[in-house]
Amino acid sequence: MLKRLSWRYRLLLAPLARRSYRVLAIESSCDDSCVALLEKSLPNHPPIVIDHVKLTLDSSHIGGIMPTMAHDFHNESIAQLISDFSKKHNINAKTPPDLICCTRGPGMVGSLNSSLQVAKGLSVAWNVPLIGVHHMLGHILVSQLPKKEQPSLKSPAYPYLSLLCSGGHSILVLSKSISSHEIIIDLCDIAAGDAIDKCARELGLKGNLLGKELEKYVSEIPQSTKDVFGKVNTSSSANEFGLSFALPLRGPRNKKIPDSIIFTFAPFLSRVQHYISTNNGIDEAQKQFLAYKIQNTIFDHIVDRVNVALKKHGISKSENPLADGKFDGVVDFICSGGVAANKSLRDKLANNLNNERTLETKFNFHFPDLSLCTDNAVMIGVAGIEIFENLRIKSDLKILPIRKWPLNELLTQSGWEKVPDEEYHSITKSS
Ligand code: ZN
């Protein structure tokens, strides 16, 4: 009798208890077709990644991503990828996911649209809500997931800073909540990853992931040679290599801080091109020196600009009287995006960003696992879940891809609608 009562009691309570729900996520904003399955259960806990897959367009033979090629690639691959993935995880009309998250922007419109139209179709067919996710929000929020190399690190807490660096974007963002973001450092020309790829191509490196090839090439230069390279002053061309490779923007002089702080990476490429053309090609020693300088100086520029931002906005006026205090309360610093996967950049940030800070206020650096730094669908699922649970909104079926979508305009785009309480509770089964 007691057993029966207890069972009935549990049944009565079951609709109020939180259950786990499944999220299918899709991303195709650039040259990666990605699908992921996540499971969300406990509130205030990150979701569990069940699986994720990725197909990357091979554009090594043409030396860059052509939007039309990427569009065709996604149109050809994404539906099949989702179909195979769904079969593997028993996702179908009888056992659909509870939520579909898909990148809406920013990115190449054709590429974004390939996934968005499939996602809309699945949302209609399975009658599950659709979340059109901001790609950069995904790069930020993926840092909530447990990290293999930083297992004891807690999820970042607002307010926090995010350095997002890849082939398509390079920005520093201050986030105060899921819907409050301010771009602290913006990009004025090509992104860091784009500059690195193009410089690597000028050096004659081959492959689809040229940034990785450059990192590998530099890592194979003997340490004794790198020690010598490190001592060569390239602030002018008066050195044994005749190479001028200074930082494109200088730090604040005479306590003057620029009104707007920017990243600029195009000058690195033009210097490499100029050096190679004026030398009529390069020998192996010059190639090694250039490779070493490209990687180090680009990363030095990133660190230099972030340090200017720290000087301007500070963590605390007591530590830096010149600061306006905008960064007060910031403890967590996220570094995400394809370029953030580079260990040399991670080391430079960890070692050089705290110059003017006391030990007590050191940043907690969050470096997402390498597979989650580059574009992936997991981050889209994580961000979609946050939007669904914390803002209780979803996308309507009329949404279009957005090529340029500033992160500080997350909610001002059309296409958001409130999730009815009944629908929200039927998915989360929360009371
Ligand atoms: Zn990205």
Residues whose N, C-alpha, C, O or C-beta is under 5 A from the ligand:
A	BS01	ZN	S166 D375
